[in-house]
Amino acid sequence: VQLQAFGGGLVQAGGSLRLSCAASGQTFVVYAGGWFRQVPGSEREFVAGITWTGSVTYYADSVKGRFTISRDRAKNTMYLQMNSLKPDDTAVYYCAAKRTYGTSWGADYEWWGRGTQVTVSS
């Protein structure tokens, strides 16, 4: 499974961005996808997850109510709509996928895309 994330950029606080993650390869084995973010010097942080069918979603408390994860099955693409952005949301965002649920929403991801930078100015 190959993942490619794009859509990052610079936005003012309070603004919105939508990240996309295009999946290719043997995606029929994927159980769930997720978005993570990382700030230099910090651990990678789970942001949101979605089952590959799109039926179940899960969010970190820090983004609940502001971010929405979704899937377009026809395009084999996962999205992260980010609204009401804050400077604390500044990070490199990664998309990932896994073939089973594993131990938790935030763990056991097998495939990763390259990150895309999101910068929120105050």
PyMOL commands that set and color helices and strands:
alter all, ss='L'
color gray80, all
select helices_A, chain A and resi 27-29+87-89
alter helices_A, ss='H'
color red, helices_A
select strands_A, chain A and resi 2-6+9-12+17-24+32-38+45-51+57-59+67-72+77-82+91-98+111-112+116-121
alter strands_A, ss='S'
color yellow, strands_A
deselect
rebuild
show_as cartoon
